[in-house]
Protein backbone atom coordinates (compact mmCIF):
# COMPACT_ATOMS: atom_id res chain seq x y z
CA UNK A 1 0.00 0.00 0.00
CA UNK A 2 2.86 2.42 0.82
CA UNK A 3 4.60 1.80 -2.49
CA UNK A 4 1.38 2.66 -4.34
CA UNK A 5 1.06 5.96 -2.44
CA UNK A 6 4.67 6.85 -3.22
CA UNK A 7 4.11 6.17 -6.94
CA UNK A 8 0.91 8.22 -6.86
CA UNK A 9 2.70 11.13 -5.15
CA UNK A 10 5.59 10.98 -7.64
CA UNK A 11 3.15 10.96 -10.55
CA UNK A 12 1.34 14.00 -9.13
CA UNK A 13 4.62 15.89 -8.61
CA UNK A 14 5.73 15.04 -12.15
CA UNK A 15 2.39 16.20 -13.60
CA UNK A 16 2.64 19.52 -11.73
CA UNK A 17 6.25 20.01 -12.87
CA UNK A 18 5.33 19.37 -16.51
CA UNK A 19 2.38 21.77 -16.30
CA UNK A 20 4.48 24.53 -14.71
CA UNK A 21 7.22 24.01 -17.30
CA UNK A 22 4.71 24.25 -20.16
CA UNK A 23 3.27 27.47 -18.75
CA UNK A 24 6.76 29.00 -18.35
CA UNK A 25 7.80 28.10 -21.91
CA UNK A 26 4.49 29.41 -23.29
CA UNK A 27 4.90 32.68 -21.39
CA UNK A 28 8.50 33.09 -22.59
CA UNK A 29 7.58 32.52 -26.25
CA UNK A 30 4.41 34.61 -26.52
CA UNK A 31 5.34 37.77 -24.66
CA UNK A 32 3.18 39.96 -22.46
CA UNK A 33 1.63 42.30 -25.04
CA UNK A 34 -1.35 41.65 -27.26
CA UNK A 35 0.22 41.84 -30.73
CA UNK A 36 -3.03 41.98 -32.69
CA UNK A 37 -2.56 41.22 -36.38
CA UNK A 38 1.12 40.39 -36.87
CA UNK A 39 2.92 41.38 -40.07
CA UNK A 40 6.29 39.82 -40.82
CA UNK A 41 9.38 41.74 -41.83
CA UNK A 42 8.83 40.88 -45.50
CA UNK A 43 5.49 42.72 -45.59
CA UNK A 44 6.48 46.11 -47.04
CA UNK A 45 2.91 47.34 -47.36
CA UNK A 46 0.40 46.89 -44.53
CA UNK A 47 -3.34 47.52 -44.75
CA UNK A 48 -5.35 47.84 -41.54
CA UNK A 49 -8.73 49.22 -40.42
CA UNK A 50 -9.26 52.17 -38.06
CA UNK A 51 -9.08 50.92 -34.47
CA UNK A 52 -7.21 47.74 -35.42
CA UNK A 53 -4.28 46.62 -33.26
CA UNK A 54 -1.34 45.36 -35.31
CA UNK A 55 2.35 44.54 -34.93
CA UNK A 56 5.42 44.46 -37.10
CA UNK A 57 7.63 41.49 -36.23
CA UNK A 58 11.37 41.38 -36.97
CA UNK A 59 13.94 38.73 -36.11
CA UNK A 60 16.63 39.77 -33.69
CA UNK A 61 19.33 38.24 -31.57
CA UNK A 62 19.68 40.23 -28.35
CA UNK A 63 22.53 37.94 -27.30
CA UNK A 64 24.61 39.50 -30.08
CA UNK A 65 23.39 43.03 -29.27
CA UNK A 66 20.72 43.45 -31.96
CA UNK A 67 18.63 46.41 -30.87
CA UNK A 68 15.69 47.09 -33.18
CA UNK A 69 13.73 50.30 -32.56
CA UNK A 70 11.31 52.66 -34.30
CA UNK A 71 13.25 55.44 -36.05
CA UNK A 72 12.62 59.14 -35.49
CA UNK A 73 10.50 60.67 -36.72
CA UNK A 74 7.93 58.00 -35.97
CA UNK A 75 4.78 57.33 -37.95
CA UNK A 76 2.09 60.02 -38.21
CA UNK A 77 0.16 59.74 -34.89
CA UNK A 78 -3.05 60.82 -36.63
CA UNK A 79 -2.83 57.62 -38.71
CA UNK A 80 -1.26 55.08 -36.27
CA UNK A 81 -0.13 55.29 -32.65
CA UNK A 82 2.53 53.15 -31.01
CA UNK A 83 1.08 50.83 -28.36
CA UNK A 84 4.32 49.25 -27.17
CA UNK A 85 7.12 46.96 -28.15
CA UNK A 86 8.79 43.88 -26.77
CA UNK A 87 11.42 41.26 -27.48
CA UNK A 88 10.35 37.61 -27.19
CA UNK A 89 13.00 34.87 -27.08
CA UNK A 90 12.70 31.75 -29.19
CA UNK A 91 12.53 28.83 -26.81
CA UNK A 92 12.55 25.38 -28.27
CA UNK A 93 14.25 22.06 -27.81
CA UNK A 94 17.27 23.18 -29.86
CA UNK A 95 17.60 26.35 -27.77
CA UNK A 96 17.43 24.47 -24.49
CA UNK A 97 19.88 21.82 -25.69
CA UNK A 98 22.31 24.43 -27.06
CA UNK A 99 22.23 26.37 -23.80
CA UNK A 100 22.69 23.31 -21.59
CA UNK A 101 25.33 21.51 -23.65
CA UNK A 102 27.39 24.26 -25.27
CA UNK A 103 26.43 27.41 -23.36
CA UNK A 104 24.97 28.98 -26.52
CA UNK A 105 22.71 31.99 -26.26
CA UNK A 106 20.05 30.24 -28.33
CA UNK A 107 18.60 31.06 -31.71
CA UNK A 108 17.48 34.59 -31.04
CA UNK A 109 13.95 35.84 -30.92
CA UNK A 110 11.55 38.41 -32.34
CA UNK A 111 10.89 42.07 -31.74
CA UNK A 112 7.24 43.12 -31.91
CA UNK A 113 6.40 46.77 -32.54
CA UNK A 114 2.70 47.21 -31.80
CA UNK A 115 0.47 50.01 -33.10
CA UNK A 116 -3.18 51.00 -33.03
CA UNK A 117 -4.63 52.30 -36.32
CA UNK A 118 -6.33 55.68 -35.84
CA UNK A 119 -7.81 57.51 -38.84
CA UNK A 120 -7.78 56.65 -42.53
CA UNK A 121 -4.55 57.68 -44.20
CA UNK A 122 -1.05 56.52 -45.06
CA UNK A 123 2.14 56.70 -43.03
CA UNK A 124 5.53 55.05 -42.88
CA UNK A 125 7.03 53.06 -40.01
CA UNK A 126 10.80 52.83 -40.15
CA UNK A 127 12.65 50.34 -37.96
CA UNK A 128 16.40 50.38 -37.48
CA UNK A 129 18.89 48.07 -35.83
CA UNK A 130 21.22 50.03 -33.58
CA UNK A 131 23.87 47.30 -33.85
CA UNK A 132 23.53 45.73 -37.34
CA UNK A 133 25.64 42.87 -38.60
CA UNK A 134 25.68 40.96 -35.31
CA UNK A 135 23.66 38.03 -36.59
CA UNK A 136 20.12 39.38 -36.55
CA UNK A 137 18.00 41.45 -38.84
CA UNK A 138 17.89 38.91 -41.65
CA UNK A 139 15.10 39.37 -44.17
CA UNK A 140 13.89 37.20 -47.00
CA UNK A 141 15.08 39.81 -49.52
CA UNK A 142 18.78 39.31 -48.81
CA UNK A 143 21.54 40.08 -46.35
CA UNK A 144 21.36 41.85 -43.02
CA UNK A 145 19.73 45.24 -43.25
CA UNK A 146 20.12 47.94 -40.64
CA UNK A 147 16.88 49.70 -41.61
CA UNK A 148 13.48 48.59 -42.84
CA UNK A 149 10.48 50.69 -43.96
CA UNK A 150 6.82 49.69 -43.87
CA UNK A 151 4.05 51.66 -45.57
CA UNK A 152 0.86 51.50 -43.50
CA UNK A 153 -2.51 52.21 -45.13
CA UNK A 154 -5.43 52.69 -42.76
CA UNK A 155 -8.71 52.20 -44.66
N, C-alpha and C positions, 0 to 999 in steps of 0.2 A: 504494500500500500504506500509506503514512504517513497519508494522508487518512482511510482506513478506520479505522485505529487511533485517530486523534483523535476521530472520530465515536463509536466504541465507548467510549472513555474518557469522553466527554461524556455519553453515554447512561447509563453506569454511575453517574457523579456525580449526574446528575439523578434517577435511580432512588433512590439513597441519600438525597438531600435530601428527596424526596417521602415516603419511608418515615419518616425522622426527624420531619418536620413532622407527619405523621399521628399518630405516637406522642405527640408533644408536645401536640397538640390533644386527643387522647383523654384523656391524663393530666389536662389542665387542666379538662376537662368532666365527669370522673367522680369526681374526688376520690381520697383515699387510704384512707378508711374503707370497710368493708363496711357497706352501709346496710340489708341484709336486706330485709324487706318494707317498701316505701315507701308511706306514706299522705300524700295531699295535704292542703293546708290546709283544704279544704272537707269533710274527713272529721271530723265532730264526735265520732263514736263509733267506737272501734277495738276489734276483737276479735282477740286473739292467743292462742297456746297457750303453756303453760309451756316455758321454754327458747328460745322463738322470739326472733330478733333482728329488730327493726323500727325504722323511722325515721319522724319527722314532718318533712315538707318544707314550707318556706315561702319565698315569693319575697322577695328583698331586693336592695337596691342599695347596696352598701358605698361606692360612689363618692359617694353623697349622705348618707353616715353612718348608714344603717340599721344597727341593732345588735340583732338578735334574740337572746334568751337565755331559759333556763328560769327562771321566777319562783320566789322563795322563798315558802313552803316548796315543795320539789320534790315529786314523786310519792312515794307510800308505797314505800320500798325493799323491803318484804316482797313487794310485788306486781310492781314493775318497777324495774330499776336502770339508771341512765344509763351508756352505754358510750362516749360521746364526741359531739362535734359538730364540724361543719366548714362552711365557706362554699365553694361551688364556682361560679366564674364561668361565665356563658354565653359560649361562644365559637363564633361562626358567621360566615358571610360578611359579614352586615350589621354585626356588631361589629368585625370587622377593617377593613372599609371605613370605618366611622364613625370609628374611631380614627386611621387613616392620613390620611383626607381632611379631617376636621373636628376632630380632637383630642378626640372624644367619649370618655366613659368606658365606653361600651358599653351593653348593655341589662340590666345587672344580673346576678343569679345566684340561687342557692338555698342556703338554710341547711338542713342536715340535722341533726336531733337524734336520736341513736341510743340505743335502750334494749334491754335484755334482759329478757323476761318471766320472772318468778320463780315465784311460787305463785299458785294461783287466787284471784281477788278482783277488786276494782274500785278504781281510783284516778283522779286527775285530773292531767293535765299542763297547766300554764299557761305559755304563751310570751308574752313581751312585747318590744316594740320600744323600746329606750332612746331612740330619736330618731325618733318617728313623724312622718308628714306630709312626709317628704323624698323621696317618690317610690316607696317600696317598701311592702310589707305589704298589697298589694291582694288581696282575696279575692273569690270569685265572689258572695258575699252582699251586696256593696255597696262603700262607700268604704273608705279606709284605716282600719285598726283597729290600735290600739296594743297590744291584748291579745287572745289567742285561747286558749280552753280546749278540751281534748280529754279525753273520758272513755275510759279504757282498761279493757276487761274481759279478764281472763286466765281462760280456761276450758280 
